[in-house]
């Protein structure tokens, strides 16, 4: 479709518009390959669908002048090259004039920015070859004999090119890659009454580079969990020490970052100030936590923030004591901080002293979560909960391990982290939500033991 105007025309129009005081424009191109797999009769792998997708996004955050110079209007809007520019811009400014925010200036354009590794060169140089390589890995995994039936798989690879333009003169180009692999297996069991019980287990992985994709491990885990799922008993109500893994820890620690942010401080939401304890009255492992925007091949490896502030390693918590506040340009200005700090990057958590085996033996009975049906968390209260999709009960009284399903687990970070035990093995975890440019990146303990977690039947 023909373009009716150019990016330079948009920028020039914004610069010369009497009602616009500043702007941030993001131009993103996404090149994505999608491949869907099914099983033929006999379990052979076939490609069901093969797609190539290209997405072009242009969006702007506009800062609009108000009569009161201490206030400004703000609006974020997508722009479309195929539509006339003037009506789109008029609509955005009109919407911005209906808002009122404390005024804040964009930062001075940085002249030196860190170099980061946010894209896998192998994918950028040969997307099709990378798809073929992972397809072969999937074929090998499906051909491996297992005690479960392969049902389906999905493979997505994408290259994201983002250019950020700010009215302060900064232009920054970044390149990133994403990989998504999904595997589904099912298993059946004949019951005593002659009926057949079946269940399917779905497992997924995200990563940024090919070297971090363990296709064989993913498919093996999905198949094993499908087999365990037909051997389950119902989870009994009670309070348990609970082992959670990196995917859950990543979400809970990301929630804690919000309580260390300038945004929460300004909006009078739950906020832990510098000098305070992250976990009150803790008797467990002391948490040390940082934001590392330059960790190679993380899901949120970046050189600058969304507001154009250079990002660098920022220790936030040392031995359970808060040592810094994460504040971008806007909230650093609001809070009169000396300078903005890092707000993006991999959430890095120092490893603990406990082996996985020791965590499974930490109490007479230890419940290990293998998968939640859908984890719900509240970043402000620190609460979390979900129905249990699959769990493992380590019964150290009888020396047995049983698989469980059902029941609802609920807890709160401030309560259930008091006796926290962190594993001594650290792993990388990545997660992306659709086309959201900000991924969830974690590097820290592979698992942890929480105490006194409530489970309702």
N, C-alpha and C positions, 0 to 999 in steps of 0.2 A: 504494500500500500504506500502511495506516495506521501512524502513528508511535506507539510504545508509551511513549516518553519524549521529552524535549526537550533541546536543547543546554544550556540553563540548569540543568536537572536533573543532567546529566553534570558540569558545572563545579562545582555545589554539592556533589555527592557526592564529587568529587575533593578539594575544599577541606576537607571534614570527615572524610575517611578517615584513620584513625590511621597507616596504613602508607605514605601518599603524602606526599612532601615537596615535590613540585613537578610541574608538567606544562606541556606545550605542545600545544594542540589546533588542528588545521587543518581548516577546513570549506571545501570547494571545490565549485563548480557549473560544469560545462562545457556550453556550448551549441554544438553543431557541425553544420555542413551538409557533406554529402559528395555529390559528383557524379562519376559515372564515364562516360567517353565511349568510343565505338568508331567504327570506320569502316564505313560501308555500302559495297556494291559501287560502284566508281567513286570511293571515297575520301571521300564526304560524311560529315560529322560527325553522329552521333546520340548522344542521352543514353541510356545503357544502364541506369543505376541512379541513383536520386535518394533521398537519405536525410536524415532529421533525427534527431539523437542528442542526448540529454541525460544527463549523467553527474553523479551526486552522490556525493561522497566525504567521509567523516568519519574522521579518523585522529588518534591521540594518541601523544605520547611521554611516558611516565610515569617519574618518578624515585622510587624506592622506598627506604624506610628499611631499613637493616641494623643488626645489633647493634653493629658497629664504625662509629662516627659518621664516621670518615674515609673510609668507603666508601659506595657507594649502588648499588642495582640499577637497571637501565634496560631499558625495553622499548618498542617501537613497535608499535602495533596499529590495525587498522581496526575501526571500530565501525559497527553497523547498527541504524538506528532501528526496523526491523521485528522485531528480536529483543529479549528482555528485557535490561535494562541490567545487572542484578546479576551474572548468570553471565559476561557478557563482561568485566566489570571484574574479577571474581574470577580469571578465567583470565589476564588481563593481569598482574595483581599477582603471581600465582603464578609466571608466567614471569620477571618482573622479579626475584623473590627468588632465582632460580637464577643470577643474574649478579652480578658484583662489579666495580665501577669506582671509580676515585678520585673522591671527592665533589667537586662544583663547584657554585657558586650561579648561578642565573639572574641576568642583569644587572638593575640598577634600571630600571624602565620609563621609556623616553624620553618626554619631554614635547613635544619638537619633532622632527618627522621631515621629511626632504626630500620635495618634490613631484617625481614622476618621470613621464615620458611612456612608458608601457609598453603602451598600447592605441591602436589607430587609431580615432578618433572616428567615422569614416565607417562602419566595420564595426559598432561598438557601436550606432550609431543606426539602421542599416539593413543588417542581415545579409543579408536576401534580395536587396536591391538590389546589394550587393557581389558576391554570387554571380552575379547576372545580368550585371554589368559584366565580371567575369572570364570568364564563359562566352562573351560576345561577343568578348572578346580572343582566346580559344582558337579560336573559330569563324573569326575573321579569319586567325589564324596557320595553321590547317589548310587554309584555302582558298588560301593563297599557294602558287603552283607551286614545286615543289622536285624535286631529283633523287633523292628517296627517298620511300618509301610510309609514310603515316601509319597507325599501328596502333591506338593507344589513348592516353588521357590520364586524369588524375585531378585533382580539385580539392577541397580541404578548406579550410574556414574555421571558426574556432572563437573563442568568447569565454570567457575563464576568469575567474571571480570567486572570489577566495580571501580568507577571513577567518582571521587568526591570533590565537588567544587564548592568553595566557600567565598562569601563576599569579601573576606579579608585578603583574598588573592591566592589562597592555598588551593592547589590542585594535586590530589593524591590518587595514584592508581594502584590497585591491589589485585592479586590473583589468588584464587583458592580452589580446592577440589574437594569433592565429597564422594563417598562410596557407601552404598546401602545394600546389604544382603539379608535375605529373609528365607527361612527354611521351615516347612511344615511337615510333620510326621504324625501318623496315627497308629493306634494299636487297639486290638480287640481281645476280649476275654470271655469265654463261655462261663456263665454262672451255673450254680447248682440246679436251678430250675430249668435249665436248658436255654434260657435267653442269652443274648450276646450283648455285652457292654463294650462300647467303643468310646474313645476319646482322642482328640487331636491336640497336638502341642505345637505352638508357633514360637520361634525364637528369631531375634533380629540383631544385627550389628551395624553400627555406623563407624566410619573412619575417614581419614583424610588421605592416607597413602596406602598403596598396595601392600607394603611390607607389614602393615598392622592388621591386615585382614586374615584371620584364621578360619578359612572356609571349612576345612576338615573338622576343626574343633566345634564350630557352630553346628554343623550337621550332626556330628556325634552327640552333642548335648541335646539337640532337639529330639533326636531319636530315643535317647535314653530317658528323657523326661516324658515322652509319649508312653514309653513302656511303664515307667513308674506311675503314670496317671491312672492306669487301670488296676493298680494294686493298692489304691489309697483307702484309708479309713477317714472318718470324720474327725476334724480337729476338736478337741475338748476345750471348753471354756476354762480360763484360769489366767494367772500371771506368770509369764515365762521370761527367762533370759533368751534373747533372740539374736541370731546371726543374720545380718543383712549384708548384701554384696555391693560392689562398686556402683552399679546403676542406681541403687537407692541412696547410697551415701552421696553420690554426685548431686542428686536433687536436694537432699537435706542441707548439704553444705552451701549450695548455691542460694538456698533460702536464707541461710545465716548471713551471707554477704549483704543482703538487702538491709539487715539490721545493723550493718556497719557502714551504711551509705549516708552521704550528705542529703540525698533525697528524703530518706526517712527522718533524719534530724530536722529538716526544714518543714516537712509536713506533719511533724509531731506524731509520727508513727513509732512503733517500738524501735528503739535505737540504743546501741551499746556504745558508750563514749570511750575515748582513749583513757586508759588507766583502769577501766572496769574489767571484771571477769566475764568471759564469754559464757561459761557455764557456771552458775552459782552453786556454791557448796559441793563442788565436785570431789569425788573420791577415786575417780578413775584416771585414765591416761590424760595428760594435759595436751590440749590441742594447739598445734602451731599451723597457721594457715596463711597463705599468701595468694595474690593474683600475679600470674606470670604471663603477660601478653606475648612474650617472645619465645615461649617453649615451642620447639620445632614440631610442626604438623599437628598442632592442637586444633580443636574445633572452634576456638576463638583466639587464634593467633593473629594479632593485628599490630600495626605500627602506630595508628592514631585512633582516638575515640570518635564517636559519632559527631562530636563538636569540634574535632580538629586538634585535640590535645595529644601530644606525643605520649605513648604508653611505655612504661618501664616496670620492672619487677617491683611489687609493693607488698612487703610483709604487713599483714593486718592483725594477726594474733600470734603472740609468742608465749608458749607455755601457759595457755589459757588467758593471757592478759592482752587486751586490745591495745595496739600500738599505733594505729593509723585509721583514718576515715577515708573511704573511697568516695571521691567527689569530683565530678566533671566540672567544666567551666561554669555552668549555670549555677549549681548549688555551692560551689566554692565561693562564687561572688556573693550569693545570698547570705552565706554564713560567715563572710569576712575571713575566710581562710587565707593563709599566706599565698597559696597557689593551688591550682587544681591538681588532683592526683589521678592514679590509675583506676579505671572502672571496668575495663575489659580484660580478658585473658583467661588462662587455665587456672581453675581453683586448685591449688596445690596444698596437700595436707601431708605433714610429716608422718612417716610410718611409725608403728608402735613396736612393742616388744614380744608380741604373742604370735605363735604359729597357728595356722588354721586348726590343726589337730588339737592343740591345747584349748582353743575356744570351744570346740565341740565337747570337751570334757570339763568345762568350767563350772558345771552344776549337775545335780542328779539328772535333770532333764533339760535339754537345750533344743529350742526350736530354730531351725534354719530355713529362712524363706528362699525358695527357688524361683518363684514368680508370683507377683501380685496380679489380681485381675485388672487393677487400675489404681495406681497410687494417687491419692489426693493429699495435698499439703496446703498449709496456710503459712505463708512466709511471715506474716505479722505475729501470729500466735505461736508459731513453731510446732503446731500440731500436724499429725499425719495419720493416715488410715487407709485401709483397703481390705477387700475380701481376699482371702488366701486362695490363689489359683493352684499352687503346689508348694508343699513344704516337706521338710525332713525332720523327724523327731529323733534326736540322739538320746536314747534312754540308757544312761550310764549306771542305773541300778540293776537292770536286767541284761545289760550288754547287747542291746538290740538297736537297730535303726529301722524306723517305720516311715512310710510316706503318708502324708495327710493332705486333705483338701477341704475347703470350706471354712466357715468361721470368719469373723471380722476382727482384724487387728487394728488397734488404735493407740496412739501415744503422743508424747510431746518431747521436744528436744531437751528442754530444761529439766525435765524429770528423768527421762530414760537415758540421757547421756551422763548422768551423775556417776555411774559406775562403768563408764565406757572403757572398752578394751579394743585397741586397734591392732590389726594384723601387721606382721613385720614384712610382708610382701606388698609392694606398691605396683599399681597398674594404671594404664591410661584408659579413660572412658570418654567416648564422644557421642553426642546426640544432636540431631538437627530436627527442627520442626518445620516441615514443608519447605517453602522458599524463604523462610526467615533468615536474613543475613547473619544473625547472631546465633552461633551454636552454643551448646552447653559442653564445656571442656573441664575435665577433672583428671588430676594425677595424684593418687594417694593410696591409702590402704585398700587392698583387694576386698577385705571384709572387716566387720567390726561386730562386737558383742554389745548389745544394749541390755539394760537390766529392767526387770519388773514391768514388762510390756503387757498390756491387757489384751486378751483375746476373748471375744464373745462368740458363743456357739450359734 
